[in-house]
C-alpha cells in the first residue's frame, strides 16, 4: 500500500503527499477533486444530495434482498422469487435495473445464479432443491439513483466445497471493506481478496469486476477482485460495489450461448458471490446496502 512519503504513483518523481495525494477537505469544498477525477478517471465523485439519493436506493435494494433470500427454499422456483421482487419494486415506485439491460436485453428483474453459475443467472421455473446454493442479485432504481447488492442462500444441506466458496466469498468481501478509507489504492482491494482466497484453496474470477454505481448502473472505476495495477487513490464521495466471485476450482468461466448472459465455471465446480455498495467517507467507509 502506498504511503504519503512514497514516490507518487503517477511517476512524476515527487512524493505522493506533494503530488496526487487527495486533500479531500480542500478539494471537495472547491470541487477540484470532483473535476479532476471526472476528467482523469471518468469517476463521478458524488455530491451530498446524490449520496442521500443513493443511500435511499441502497436501503431499498437491501430490504428487497433480505426478503427474497428468506423466500428461497426447497420447492420454490427462481421465477417465483423474481416475480416477488417485481412486486416489491412496484410497491416502492422503483424500477428493477437489470430488466431490459444490455444486449441482448436481460429478460428478468433480478439475477439468480445457482451452483456452478458465476453470475447473471436468469430466473426460470426449475425448483430449488436440497443441496443447491443460489446467489440473488438485486439492483433497483429509486428516484433515478441505483442500489446494488447480492447474497448467497444455501438450500438444505450443502456439500463442503459449496460451503467453502460461500464462506470464502463472504470473508473476501468483508476483508476488503475493512480496509476502505481515503488514500488506499483500488488495487489494494484485489490484493486482499485474492490473497485470502488463495489461502482457502479457492480461485478468484477475473472476467467480472466490481464497479462504480449510484448515478448510473455501471460507472467508473472498475474494481477488480484479483491482483491488479489500478493505482487510483480512493477518495471521499466515491460509491462503488465490491462483489468477489469465488470458485472452488479454476477461475475461468464461459458464457452460456443459449442466452448470452449466464456465466458458468469452466470445470463445473461451484461458485459464490456476495456484494455491497460502499460509500467512502472522510475517515473510512459506509456500507450502504444494509437492511
Sine and cosine of phi, psi and omega as CSV:
sin_phi,cos_phi,sin_psi,cos_psi,sin_omega,cos_omega
0.00,0.00,0.76,-0.65,-0.01,-1.00
-0.94,0.34,0.60,-0.80,0.07,-1.00
-0.91,-0.41,0.19,-0.98,-0.09,-1.00
-0.87,0.49,-0.48,0.88,-0.05,-1.00
-1.00,-0.07,-0.02,1.00,0.08,-1.00
-0.97,0.23,0.33,-0.95,0.10,-0.99
-0.89,0.45,0.63,-0.77,-0.08,-1.00
-0.90,0.44,0.59,-0.81,0.00,-1.00
-0.89,0.45,-0.36,0.93,-0.05,-1.00
-0.98,0.18,-0.01,1.00,0.07,-1.00
0.93,0.37,0.49,0.87,0.05,-1.00
-0.97,0.25,-0.33,0.95,-0.09,-1.00
1.00,-0.02,-0.12,0.99,0.02,-1.00
-1.00,-0.04,0.32,-0.95,0.14,-0.99
-0.93,0.37,0.48,-0.88,-0.05,-1.00
-0.84,0.54,-0.65,0.76,-0.06,-1.00
-0.92,0.40,-0.34,0.94,0.01,-1.00
-0.98,-0.17,0.02,1.00,-0.09,-1.00
-0.82,-0.58,-1.00,-0.05,-0.12,-0.99
-0.99,-0.16,0.15,0.99,0.05,-1.00
-0.84,0.54,0.82,-0.58,-0.06,-1.00
-0.98,0.22,0.97,-0.24,0.10,-0.99
-0.99,0.15,0.99,0.10,-0.23,-0.97
-0.90,0.44,-0.62,0.79,-0.02,-1.00
-0.88,0.47,-0.73,0.69,-0.02,-1.00
-0.95,0.32,-0.76,0.65,-0.12,-0.99
-0.93,0.37,-0.65,0.76,0.00,-1.00
-0.91,0.40,-0.65,0.76,0.00,-1.00
-0.90,0.44,-0.54,0.84,-0.05,-1.00
-0.98,-0.18,0.08,1.00,-0.02,-1.00
0.89,0.46,0.17,0.99,-0.02,-1.00
-0.93,0.38,-0.68,0.73,-0.02,-1.00
-0.90,0.43,-0.68,0.73,0.00,-1.00
-0.87,0.49,-0.70,0.71,0.00,-1.00
-0.92,0.40,-0.67,0.74,-0.04,-1.00
-0.92,0.40,-0.67,0.74,-0.03,-1.00
-0.93,0.36,-0.56,0.83,0.05,-1.00
-0.93,0.36,-0.67,0.75,-0.02,-1.00
-0.95,0.30,-0.69,0.72,-0.12,-0.99
-0.99,0.12,-0.60,0.80,-0.13,-0.99
-0.84,-0.55,-0.06,1.00,-0.13,-0.99
0.88,0.48,0.40,0.92,0.01,-1.00
-1.00,-0.02,0.75,-0.66,-0.01,-1.00
-1.00,-0.06,0.97,-0.26,0.11,-0.99
-0.98,0.19,0.83,-0.56,-0.20,-0.98
-0.99,0.12,0.56,-0.83,0.14,-0.99
-0.98,0.18,0.18,-0.98,0.01,-1.00
-0.89,0.45,-0.64,0.77,0.04,-1.00
-0.88,0.47,-0.66,0.75,0.02,-1.00
-0.91,0.40,-0.65,0.76,0.03,-1.00
-0.87,0.49,-0.66,0.75,0.02,-1.00
-0.88,0.48,-0.67,0.74,0.02,-1.00
-0.93,0.37,-0.67,0.74,0.02,-1.00
-0.90,0.43,-0.65,0.76,0.01,-1.00
-0.87,0.50,-0.68,0.73,0.00,-1.00
-0.90,0.43,-0.67,0.74,0.01,-1.00
-0.91,0.41,-0.63,0.77,0.02,-1.00
-0.91,0.41,-0.64,0.77,0.05,-1.00
-0.88,0.47,-0.65,0.76,0.02,-1.00
-0.91,0.41,-0.72,0.70,0.02,-1.00
-0.86,0.51,-0.67,0.75,0.00,-1.00
-0.91,0.42,-0.62,0.78,0.04,-1.00
-0.90,0.43,-0.69,0.72,0.04,-1.00
-0.88,0.47,-0.65,0.76,-0.01,-1.00
-0.90,0.43,-0.69,0.72,0.01,-1.00
-0.87,0.49,-0.69,0.72,-0.01,-1.00
-0.93,0.37,-0.64,0.77,-0.03,-1.00
-0.95,0.32,-0.56,0.83,0.06,-1.00
-0.91,0.41,-0.59,0.81,0.04,-1.00
-0.91,0.41,-0.45,0.89,-0.02,-1.00
-0.99,0.17,-0.38,0.93,-0.09,-1.00
-0.96,0.26,0.99,-0.17,-0.02,-1.00
-0.66,-0.75,0.22,-0.97,0.03,-1.00
-0.84,0.55,0.75,-0.67,0.01,-1.00
1.00,-0.08,-0.23,0.97,0.03,-1.00
-1.00,0.01,0.63,-0.77,0.06,-1.00
-1.00,-0.03,0.41,-0.91,0.05,-1.00
-0.94,0.33,-0.41,0.91,0.12,-0.99
-0.90,0.44,-0.62,0.79,0.03,-1.00
-0.91,0.42,-0.62,0.79,0.06,-1.00
-0.92,0.40,-0.68,0.74,0.04,-1.00
-0.85,0.53,-0.74,0.67,-0.02,-1.00
-0.89,0.45,-0.60,0.80,0.05,-1.00
-0.89,0.46,-0.69,0.73,0.00,-1.00
-0.93,0.38,-0.57,0.82,0.09,-1.00
-0.86,0.52,-0.68,0.73,-0.01,-1.00
-0.91,0.41,-0.57,0.82,0.05,-1.00
-0.92,0.40,-0.61,0.79,0.07,-1.00
-0.89,0.46,-0.70,0.71,-0.02,-1.00
-0.89,0.46,-0.66,0.75,0.02,-1.00
-0.88,0.48,-0.56,0.83,-0.07,-1.00
-1.00,-0.08,0.05,1.00,-0.08,-1.00
0.83,0.55,0.65,0.76,0.00,-1.00
-0.91,-0.41,0.15,-0.99,-0.04,-1.00
-0.84,-0.55,0.73,-0.68,0.11,-0.99
-0.97,0.25,0.91,-0.41,-0.12,-0.99
-0.88,0.47,-0.59,0.80,-0.05,-1.00
-0.92,0.38,-0.48,0.88,-0.12,-0.99
-0.88,0.47,0.91,-0.43,0.00,-1.00
0.99,0.15,0.09,1.00,-0.04,-1.00
-0.98,0.19,0.61,-0.79,0.16,-0.99
0.99,0.12,-0.17,-0.99,-0.04,-1.00
-0.63,-0.77,0.94,-0.34,0.05,1.00
-0.94,0.35,0.41,-0.91,-0.01,-1.00
-0.86,0.52,0.74,-0.67,0.03,-1.00
-0.91,0.41,0.75,-0.66,-0.20,-0.98
-1.00,0.06,-0.10,1.00,-0.10,-1.00
-0.78,-0.63,0.15,-0.99,-0.06,-1.00
-1.00,0.08,-0.36,0.93,0.00,-1.00
-0.68,-0.73,0.21,-0.98,0.16,-0.99
-0.96,-0.27,0.70,-0.71,0.08,-1.00
-0.78,-0.63,0.94,-0.33,-0.14,-0.99
-0.93,-0.37,0.92,-0.40,-0.11,-0.99
-0.98,-0.19,0.71,-0.71,0.25,-0.97
0.84,0.54,-0.99,-0.15,-0.04,-1.00
-1.00,0.01,0.08,1.00,0.03,-1.00
-0.99,0.13,0.83,-0.55,-0.02,-1.00
-0.96,0.28,-0.74,0.67,-0.01,-1.00
-0.22,-0.98,0.17,-0.98,0.09,-1.00
0.89,0.45,0.51,0.86,0.12,-0.99
-0.93,0.37,0.64,-0.77,-0.07,-1.00
-0.98,-0.20,0.82,-0.58,0.02,-1.00
-0.82,0.57,0.59,-0.80,-0.01,-1.00
-0.55,-0.84,-0.20,-0.98,-0.08,-1.00
-0.99,-0.13,0.19,0.98,0.07,-1.00
-0.98,0.21,0.75,-0.66,-0.05,-1.00
-0.98,0.20,0.65,-0.76,0.12,-0.99
-0.90,0.44,0.60,-0.80,-0.05,-1.00
-0.75,-0.67,0.29,-0.96,0.03,-1.00
-0.82,0.58,0.75,-0.66,0.00,-1.00
0.99,-0.15,-0.19,0.98,0.03,-1.00
-0.97,0.24,0.46,-0.89,0.29,-0.96
-0.84,-0.55,0.58,-0.81,-0.05,-1.00
-0.63,-0.77,0.71,-0.70,0.15,-0.99
-0.99,-0.13,0.78,-0.62,0.09,-1.00
-0.94,-0.33,0.84,-0.54,-0.10,-1.00
-0.87,-0.50,0.86,-0.50,-0.08,-1.00
-0.82,-0.57,0.78,-0.63,0.16,-0.99
-0.79,-0.62,0.85,-0.53,0.01,-1.00
-0.90,-0.43,0.40,-0.92,0.10,-1.00
-0.90,-0.43,0.88,-0.48,0.02,-1.00
-0.83,-0.56,0.89,-0.46,-0.02,-1.00
0.81,0.59,0.57,0.82,0.06,-1.00
1.00,0.02,-0.05,1.00,-0.03,-1.00
-0.94,-0.35,0.52,-0.86,-0.12,-0.99
-0.96,-0.28,0.64,-0.77,0.17,-0.98
-0.79,-0.62,0.71,-0.71,-0.19,-0.98
-0.67,-0.74,0.81,-0.59,0.01,-1.00
-0.36,-0.93,0.33,-0.94,0.08,-1.00
-0.47,-0.88,0.32,-0.95,0.00,-1.00
-0.47,-0.89,0.34,-0.94,0.02,-1.00
-0.99,-0.17,0.54,-0.84,0.11,-0.99
-0.76,-0.65,0.75,-0.66,0.10,-0.99
-0.99,-0.12,0.76,-0.65,0.00,-1.00
-0.99,-0.16,0.95,-0.30,0.00,-1.00
0.92,0.38,-0.60,-0.80,0.00,-1.00
-1.00,0.03,0.81,-0.59,-0.05,-1.00
-0.91,-0.42,0.28,-0.96,-0.04,-1.00
-0.96,0.27,0.34,-0.94,0.01,-1.00
-0.86,0.52,-0.61,0.79,-0.02,-1.00
-0.94,0.34,-0.52,0.85,0.07,-1.00
-0.94,0.34,-0.66,0.75,0.04,-1.00
-0.90,0.43,-0.59,0.81,0.00,-1.00
-0.88,0.47,-0.73,0.68,-0.04,-1.00
-0.94,0.34,-0.55,0.83,0.07,-1.00
-0.88,0.47,-0.76,0.65,-0.03,-1.00
-0.91,0.41,-0.67,0.75,-0.06,-1.00
-0.93,0.38,-0.69,0.73,0.01,-1.00
-0.88,0.48,-0.68,0.73,0.00,-1.00
-0.89,0.45,-0.71,0.70,-0.03,-1.00
-0.93,0.37,-0.57,0.82,0.09,-1.00
-0.85,0.52,-0.71,0.70,0.02,-1.00
-0.87,0.49,-0.76,0.65,-0.07,-1.00
-0.93,0.36,-0.58,0.81,0.07,-1.00
-0.88,0.48,-0.66,0.75,0.00,-1.00
-0.92,0.39,-0.67,0.75,0.00,-1.00
-0.89,0.46,-0.61,0.79,-0.06,-1.00
-0.85,0.52,-0.50,0.87,-0.06,-1.00
-1.00,0.00,-0.10,1.00,-0.14,-0.99
-0.93,0.36,0.82,-0.57,0.11,-0.99
-0.18,-0.98,0.33,-0.95,0.03,-1.00
-0.84,0.55,0.69,-0.72,0.07,-1.00
0.96,-0.28,-0.40,0.92,0.06,-1.00
-0.97,0.25,0.33,-0.94,0.01,-1.00
-1.00,-0.02,0.45,-0.89,0.10,-0.99
-0.85,0.53,-0.59,0.81,0.00,-1.00
-0.89,0.46,-0.43,0.90,0.02,-1.00
-0.89,0.46,-0.50,0.87,0.00,-1.00
-0.91,0.42,-0.75,0.66,0.03,-1.00
-0.90,0.44,-0.60,0.80,0.00,-1.00
-0.86,0.50,-0.75,0.67,-0.09,-1.00
-0.95,0.31,-0.53,0.85,0.01,-1.00
-0.94,0.34,-0.78,0.62,-0.08,-1.00
-0.93,0.37,-0.58,0.82,0.01,-1.00
-0.89,0.45,-0.63,0.77,0.02,-1.00
-0.94,0.33,-0.70,0.71,-0.02,-1.00
-0.86,0.50,-0.65,0.76,0.01,-1.00
-0.88,0.47,-0.64,0.77,0.00,-1.00
-0.90,0.43,-0.43,0.90,0.02,-1.00
-1.00,0.01,0.00,1.00,-0.01,-1.00
0.98,0.20,0.37,0.93,-0.01,-1.00
-0.93,-0.36,0.17,-0.98,0.05,-1.00
-0.87,-0.49,0.39,-0.92,-0.02,-1.00
-0.95,-0.30,0.78,-0.63,0.04,-1.00
-0.93,0.37,0.75,-0.66,-0.01,-1.00
-0.96,-0.27,-0.17,0.98,-0.06,-1.00
-0.97,0.24,-0.36,0.93,-0.04,-1.00
-0.77,-0.63,0.51,-0.86,-0.14,-0.99
-0.68,-0.73,0.25,-0.97,0.24,-0.97
-0.96,0.28,0.07,-1.00,-0.15,-0.99
-0.28,-0.96,0.39,-0.92,0.18,-0.98
-0.87,0.49,0.51,-0.86,-0.05,-1.00
-0.35,-0.94,0.34,-0.94,0.08,-1.00
0.68,-0.73,-0.86,0.51,0.06,-1.00
-1.00,-0.02,-0.53,0.85,0.11,-0.99
-0.81,-0.58,0.27,-0.96,0.03,-1.00
-0.90,0.44,-0.77,0.63,0.00,-1.00
-0.80,-0.60,0.92,-0.38,0.01,-1.00
-0.90,-0.44,0.19,-0.98,0.23,-0.97
-0.96,0.29,0.50,-0.86,0.09,1.00
-1.00,-0.08,0.27,-0.96,0.26,-0.96
-0.96,0.28,0.59,-0.81,-0.02,-1.00
-0.84,-0.55,1.00,0.04,0.00,-1.00
-0.91,0.41,0.49,-0.87,0.01,-1.00
-0.98,-0.21,0.11,0.99,0.00,-1.00
-0.87,-0.49,0.12,-0.99,0.04,-1.00
-0.83,0.56,0.73,-0.68,-0.05,-1.00
-0.37,-0.93,0.07,-1.00,-0.05,-1.00
-0.86,-0.51,0.55,0.83,0.03,-1.00
-1.00,0.09,1.00,-0.01,-0.11,-0.99
-1.00,-0.09,0.87,0.49,0.09,-1.00
-0.98,-0.20,0.83,-0.56,0.02,-1.00
-0.93,0.37,0.71,-0.71,0.09,-1.00
-0.98,0.22,0.69,-0.72,-0.05,-1.00
-0.74,-0.67,0.31,-0.95,0.03,-1.00
-0.83,0.56,0.69,-0.73,0.03,-1.00
0.99,-0.10,-0.10,1.00,0.09,-1.00
-0.98,0.21,0.63,-0.78,0.14,-0.99
-0.79,-0.61,0.76,-0.65,-0.04,-1.00
-0.36,-0.93,0.25,-0.97,0.06,-1.00
-0.99,-0.16,0.49,-0.87,0.30,-0.95
-0.84,-0.54,0.78,-0.62,-0.14,-0.99
-0.51,-0.86,0.90,0.44,-0.10,-0.99
-0.88,0.48,0.81,-0.58,0.08,-1.00
-0.99,-0.17,0.91,-0.42,-0.14,-0.99
-0.90,-0.43,0.75,-0.66,-0.02,-1.00
-0.95,-0.32,0.52,-0.85,0.07,-1.00
-0.97,0.23,-0.40,0.91,0.00,-1.00
-0.89,-0.45,-0.78,-0.63,-0.03,-1.00
-0.94,0.33,0.38,-0.93,-0.05,-1.00
-0.98,0.18,-0.34,0.94,-0.11,-0.99
-0.97,0.26,0.52,-0.86,0.09,-1.00
-0.70,-0.71,0.09,-1.00,0.05,-1.00
-0.65,-0.76,0.42,-0.91,0.00,-1.00
-1.00,-0.04,0.78,-0.62,0.02,-1.00
-0.90,0.43,0.87,-0.49,-0.05,-1.00
-0.95,0.30,-0.18,0.98,0.02,-1.00
-0.94,0.35,-0.50,0.87,-0.01,-1.00
-0.74,-0.67,-0.14,0.99,0.00,-1.00
0.86,0.51,0.46,0.89,0.04,-1.00
-0.76,-0.65,-0.80,0.61,-0.18,-0.98
-0.93,0.37,0.83,-0.56,0.03,-1.00
-0.98,-0.20,0.79,-0.61,-0.01,-1.00
-0.87,-0.49,0.44,-0.90,0.05,-1.00
-0.92,0.40,0.59,-0.80,-0.06,-1.00
-0.91,0.42,-0.52,0.85,-0.05,-1.00
-0.98,-0.19,0.08,1.00,0.03,-1.00
0.98,0.21,0.08,1.00,0.01,-1.00
-0.99,0.13,0.33,-0.94,-0.12,-0.99
-0.94,0.35,0.39,-0.92,0.03,-1.00
-0.71,-0.71,0.47,-0.88,0.01,-1.00
-0.60,-0.80,0.43,-0.90,-0.05,-1.00
-0.48,-0.88,0.66,-0.75,0.19,-0.98
-0.80,-0.60,0.48,-0.88,-0.09,-1.00
-0.55,-0.84,0.65,-0.76,0.17,-0.98
-0.75,-0.67,0.45,-0.89,0.24,-0.97
-1.00,-0.09,0.74,-0.68,-0.10,-1.00
-0.87,-0.49,0.53,-0.85,0.13,-0.99
-0.90,-0.44,0.73,-0.68,0.09,-1.00
-1.00,0.03,0.83,-0.56,-0.04,-1.00
-0.97,-0.23,0.11,-0.99,-0.05,-1.00
-0.82,0.57,-0.57,0.82,-0.07,-1.00
-0.86,-0.51,0.08,1.00,-0.04,-1.00
0.00,-1.00,-0.87,-0.49,-0.09,-1.00
-0.42,-0.91,0.24,-0.97,0.12,-0.99
-0.72,-0.70,0.77,-0.64,0.11,-0.99
-0.99,0.15,0.92,-0.39,-0.08,-1.00
-0.99,0.16,-0.49,0.87,-0.10,-0.99
-1.00,-0.08,0.88,0.48,0.12,-0.99
-0.89,-0.46,0.71,-0.70,-0.06,-1.00
-0.99,0.17,0.00,0.00,0.00,0.00
